[in-house]
Amino acid sequence: GEALSLLLEKSRWKPKVFELRLKEEWEAIVGKTISKYTRSISLHDKKLTIYTDVAPLKQELLLGKEQLKNNINEYFKERVIDEVIIK
């Protein structure tokens, strides 16, 4: 496990691994309702972009961006996200 962590740290794969895990575990992180109405998510340069077509959800996510960022970083036990963008 330690060798794999070191390999990910040295390579540029770590952000991609986090993005894949985030997509796979999105429902576990944010819950079924938010997950259902989220069109897609992407992670680039520690910026999480969330796409949704549902206006009330967009408003809720905008108001709770800081909490969402903290929840995701706590879920991964590492600083994965610095900023949340809602589109």
N, CA, C and O of each residue as an XYZ file, in Angstrom:
348
protein
N       0.808     -1.198      0.000
C       0.000      0.000      0.000
C       0.847      1.255      0.000
O       0.531      2.230     -0.683
N       1.921      1.228      0.766
C       2.788      2.399      0.856
C       3.497      2.647     -0.477
O       3.664      3.793     -0.894
N       3.912      1.567     -1.138
C       4.597      1.693     -2.432
C       3.653      2.273     -3.472
O       4.055      3.107     -4.284
N       2.389      1.831     -3.449
C       1.397      2.346     -4.396
C       1.139      3.830     -4.143
O       1.028      4.609     -5.090
N       1.044      4.220     -2.892
C       0.851      5.632     -2.545
C       2.023      6.475     -3.034
O       1.832      7.577     -3.549
N       3.224      5.958     -2.872
C       4.416      6.668     -3.323
C       4.433      6.798     -4.843
O       4.788      7.851     -5.373
N       4.052      5.731     -5.546
C       3.986      5.759     -7.007
C       2.982      6.799     -7.489
O       3.269      7.566     -8.407
N       1.802      6.823     -6.868
C       0.783      7.803     -7.243
C       1.257      9.223     -6.962
O       0.989     10.141     -7.738
N       1.961      9.398     -5.849
C       2.482     10.707     -5.460
C       3.494     11.216     -6.488
O       3.470     12.393     -6.849
N       4.376     10.344     -6.956
C       5.430     10.725     -7.899
C       4.895     10.901     -9.326
O       5.384     11.744    -10.078
N       3.907     10.115     -9.685
C       3.361     10.197    -11.049
C       2.282     11.274    -11.104
O       1.947     11.888    -10.091
N       1.761     11.486    -12.266
C       0.667     12.455    -12.431
C      -0.678     11.751    -12.463
O      -1.668     12.329    -12.913
N      -0.728     10.517    -11.994
C      -1.957      9.734    -12.024
C      -2.894     10.067    -10.877
O      -4.098      9.832    -10.972
N      -2.361     10.602     -9.812
C      -3.163     10.805     -8.604
C      -4.444     11.619     -8.854
O      -5.510     11.200     -8.403
N      -4.384     12.758     -9.552
C      -5.629     13.496     -9.807
C      -6.649     12.680    -10.604
O      -7.850     12.777    -10.350
N      -6.187     11.884    -11.557
C      -7.092     11.051    -12.351
C      -7.715      9.963    -11.497
O      -8.896      9.649    -11.646
N      -6.926      9.389    -10.602
C      -7.448      8.360     -9.698
C      -8.533      8.964     -8.813
O      -9.577      8.346     -8.605
N      -8.298     10.161     -8.294
C      -9.305     10.825     -7.466
C     -10.563     11.129     -8.277
O     -11.676     10.967     -7.776
N     -10.397     11.566     -9.521
C     -11.562     11.861    -10.356
C     -12.382     10.595    -10.600
O     -13.609     10.622    -10.506
N     -11.715      9.500    -10.910
C     -12.421      8.234    -11.133
C     -13.143      7.771     -9.872
O     -14.296      7.343     -9.930
N     -12.452      7.859     -8.724
C     -13.077      7.467     -7.460
C     -14.260      8.368     -7.133
O     -15.281      7.899     -6.631
N     -14.126      9.652     -7.413
C     -15.195     10.601     -7.143
C     -16.434     10.251     -7.969
O     -17.553     10.271     -7.457
N     -16.230      9.933     -9.239
C     -17.354      9.555    -10.107
C     -17.993      8.250     -9.639
O     -19.218      8.130     -9.624
N     -17.172      7.276     -9.259
C     -17.681      5.983     -8.822
C     -18.408      6.077     -7.475
O     -19.401      5.384     -7.257
N     -17.926      6.915     -6.593
C     -18.450      6.978     -5.228
C     -19.308      8.221     -4.983
O     -19.598      8.556     -3.835
N     -19.713      8.900     -6.047
C     -20.466     10.150     -5.951
C     -21.729      9.987     -5.104
O     -22.003     10.811     -4.231
N     -22.499      8.924     -5.360
C     -23.734      8.709     -4.611
C     -23.467      8.513     -3.124
O     -24.221      9.010     -2.288
N     -22.408      7.796     -2.792
C     -22.061      7.572     -1.379
C     -21.639      8.871     -0.705
O     -21.839      9.041      0.497
N     -21.060      9.779     -1.465
C     -20.573     11.046     -0.903
C     -21.705     12.047     -0.713
O     -21.821     12.652      0.353
N     -22.548     12.231     -1.739
C     -23.552     13.302     -1.703
C     -24.975     12.818     -1.441
O     -25.853     13.626     -1.138
N     -25.211     11.529     -1.552
C     -26.555     10.998     -1.343
C     -27.252     10.707     -2.665
O     -26.840     11.163     -3.732
N     -28.317      9.935     -2.550
C     -29.028      9.438     -3.732
C     -29.704     10.559     -4.534
O     -29.645     10.562     -5.763
N     -30.337     11.498     -3.850
C     -31.092     12.550     -4.537
C     -30.179     13.449     -5.358
O     -30.435     13.672     -6.541
N     -29.128     13.964     -4.754
C     -28.203     14.839     -5.480
C     -27.542     14.065     -6.614
O     -27.384     14.587     -7.718
N     -27.165     12.847     -6.348
C     -26.523     12.016     -7.358
C     -27.440     11.797     -8.560
O     -26.992     11.836     -9.706
N     -28.714     11.568     -8.291
C     -29.688     11.299     -9.356
C     -29.843     12.485    -10.308
O     -30.021     12.297    -11.512
N     -29.775     13.699     -9.773
C     -30.012     14.896    -10.591
C     -28.731     15.603    -11.030
O     -28.785     16.697    -11.591
N     -27.595     14.988    -10.780
C     -26.332     15.522    -11.260
C     -26.055     14.916    -12.627
O     -25.987     13.694    -12.763
N     -25.896     15.755    -13.635
C     -25.663     15.257    -14.995
C     -24.274     14.648    -15.117
O     -24.124     13.530    -15.609
N     -23.250     15.385    -14.668
C     -21.883     14.867    -14.688
C     -21.019     15.682    -13.740
O     -21.403     16.766    -13.298
N     -19.833     15.135    -13.434
C     -18.861     15.836    -12.602
C     -17.483     15.654    -13.218
O     -17.211     14.649    -13.876
N     -16.621     16.632    -13.000
C     -15.233     16.503    -13.459
C     -14.324     17.184    -12.444
O     -14.724     18.118    -11.749
N     -13.095     16.693    -12.378
C     -12.111     17.227    -11.445
C     -10.857     17.570    -12.224
O     -10.263     16.712    -12.877
N     -10.457     18.837    -12.150
C      -9.263     19.289    -12.864
C      -8.581     20.365    -12.022
O      -9.210     21.350    -11.636
N      -7.310     20.172    -11.743
C      -6.540     21.129    -10.929
C      -7.212     21.436     -9.593
O      -7.277     22.590     -9.170
N      -7.712     20.389     -8.936
C      -8.379     20.503     -7.638
C      -9.640     21.353     -7.684
O     -10.085     21.870     -6.660
N     -10.223     21.501     -8.892
C     -11.489     22.208     -9.063
C     -12.534     21.189     -9.500
O     -12.425     20.591    -10.571
N     -13.545     20.999     -8.662
C     -14.628     20.090     -8.969
C     -15.717     20.870     -9.685
O     -16.215     21.869     -9.166
N     -16.087     20.416    -10.881
C     -17.169     21.039    -11.630
C     -18.341     20.073    -11.634
O     -18.206     18.915    -12.031
N     -19.494     20.560    -11.187
C     -20.707     19.759    -11.105
C     -21.708     20.335    -12.101
O     -21.999     21.531    -12.085
N     -22.230     19.470    -12.966
C     -23.209     19.885    -13.970
C     -24.583     19.354    -13.590
O     -24.742     18.162    -13.327
N     -25.577     20.240    -13.562
C     -26.963     19.839    -13.298
C     -27.903     20.757    -14.069
O     -27.597     21.927    -14.303
N     -29.056     20.208    -14.462
C     -30.069     20.991    -15.173
C     -31.227     21.376    -14.255
O     -32.179     22.025    -14.690
N     -31.145     20.978    -12.991
C     -32.219     21.211    -12.035
C     -31.912     22.481    -11.240
O     -30.989     22.504    -10.426
N     -32.691     23.530    -11.483
C     -32.431     24.840    -10.877
C     -32.410     24.812     -9.337
O     -31.496     25.382     -8.741
N     -33.389     24.163     -8.674
C     -33.337     24.151     -7.198
C     -32.082     23.447     -6.658
O     -31.510     23.876     -5.656
N     -31.666     22.381     -7.318
C     -30.451     21.679     -6.898
C     -29.231     22.564     -7.105
O     -28.332     22.612     -6.266
N     -29.213     23.264     -8.236
C     -28.101     24.171     -8.522
C     -27.989     25.214     -7.414
O     -26.891     25.507     -6.939
N     -29.124     25.772     -7.004
C     -29.137     26.779     -5.940
C     -28.665     26.182     -4.613
O     -27.889     26.805     -3.888
N     -29.135     24.975     -4.302
C     -28.729     24.307     -3.063
C     -27.225     24.034     -3.055
O     -26.560     24.224     -2.036
N     -26.695     23.588     -4.190
C     -25.259     23.312     -4.287
C     -24.441     24.601     -4.174
O     -23.377     24.615     -3.555
N     -24.943     25.679     -4.774
C     -24.241     26.964     -4.681
C     -24.148     27.429     -3.222
O     -23.115     27.938     -2.786
N     -25.239     27.245     -2.481
C     -25.247     27.661     -1.084
C     -24.376     26.754     -0.210
O     -23.833     27.202      0.801
N     -24.242     25.488     -0.595
C     -23.504     24.547      0.228
C     -22.154     24.139     -0.340
O     -21.646     23.066     -0.016
N     -21.562     24.989     -1.189
C     -20.288     24.653     -1.837
C     -19.175     24.369     -0.827
O     -18.428     23.402     -0.978
N     -19.068     25.190      0.173
C     -17.997     25.034      1.167
C     -18.161     23.726      1.946
O     -17.193     23.001      2.175
N     -19.390     23.439      2.344
C     -19.670     22.201      3.079
C     -19.400     20.982      2.195
O     -18.840     19.990      2.663
N     -19.792     21.049      0.931
C     -19.548     19.952     -0.006
C     -18.056     19.709     -0.174
O     -17.600     18.566     -0.167
N     -17.300     20.789     -0.326
C     -15.840     20.685     -0.459
C     -15.247     20.015      0.781
O     -14.413     19.117      0.666
N     -15.672     20.446      1.949
C     -15.174     19.864      3.193
C     -15.545     18.388      3.319
O     -14.729     17.574      3.750
N     -16.787     18.042      2.938
C     -17.232     16.648      3.008
C     -16.409     15.747      2.089
O     -16.034     14.641      2.478
N     -16.130     16.211      0.887
C     -15.354     15.408     -0.063
C     -13.921     15.236      0.434
O     -13.385     14.128      0.408
N     -13.305     16.313      0.880
C     -11.935     16.217      1.399
C     -11.873     15.299      2.624
O     -10.911     14.551      2.794
N     -12.890     15.359      3.463
C     -12.944     14.486      4.630
C     -13.165     13.030      4.206
O     -12.589     12.117      4.797
N     -13.990     12.816      3.190
C     -14.267     11.466      2.685
C     -12.981     10.794      2.202
O     -12.750      9.615      2.470
N     -12.147     11.554      1.486
C     -10.900     11.010      0.960
C      -9.733     11.135      1.948
O      -8.639     10.632      1.694
N      -9.981     11.808      3.071
C      -8.951     12.025      4.102
C      -7.702     12.687      3.518
O      -6.573     12.384      3.904
N      -7.942     13.589      2.588
C      -6.872     14.315      1.910
C      -7.480     15.536      1.225
O      -8.674     15.556      0.927
N      -6.666     16.541      0.980
C      -7.164     17.735      0.295
C      -7.208     17.459     -1.211
O      -6.214     17.609     -1.920
N      -8.375     17.057     -1.666
C      -8.583     16.685     -3.064
C      -9.144     17.865     -3.848
O      -8.857     18.030     -5.034
N      -9.954     18.690     -3.167
C     -10.668     19.782     -3.826
C     -10.389     21.104     -3.122
O     -10.444     21.199     -1.896
N     -10.087     22.121     -3.927
C      -9.920     23.475     -3.398
C     -11.123     24.358     -3.733
O     -11.420     25.319     -3.023
N     -11.810     24.016     -4.824
C     -12.901     24.865     -5.304
C     -13.993     24.009     -5.921
O     -13.711     22.988     -6.548
N     -15.260     24.433     -5.741
C     -16.412     23.752     -6.348
C     -17.069     24.734     -7.301
O     -17.357     25.873     -6.932
N     -17.304     24.288     -8.528
C     -17.951     25.104     -9.555
C     -19.249     24.396     -9.953
O     -19.245     23.200    -10.243
N     -20.348     25.136     -9.963
C     -21.639     24.578    -10.318
C     -22.066     25.143    -11.666
O     -22.080     26.359    -11.856
N     -22.412     24.272    -12.592
C     -22.860     24.709    -13.929
C     -24.146     24.023    -14.289
O     -24.687     24.253    -15.370
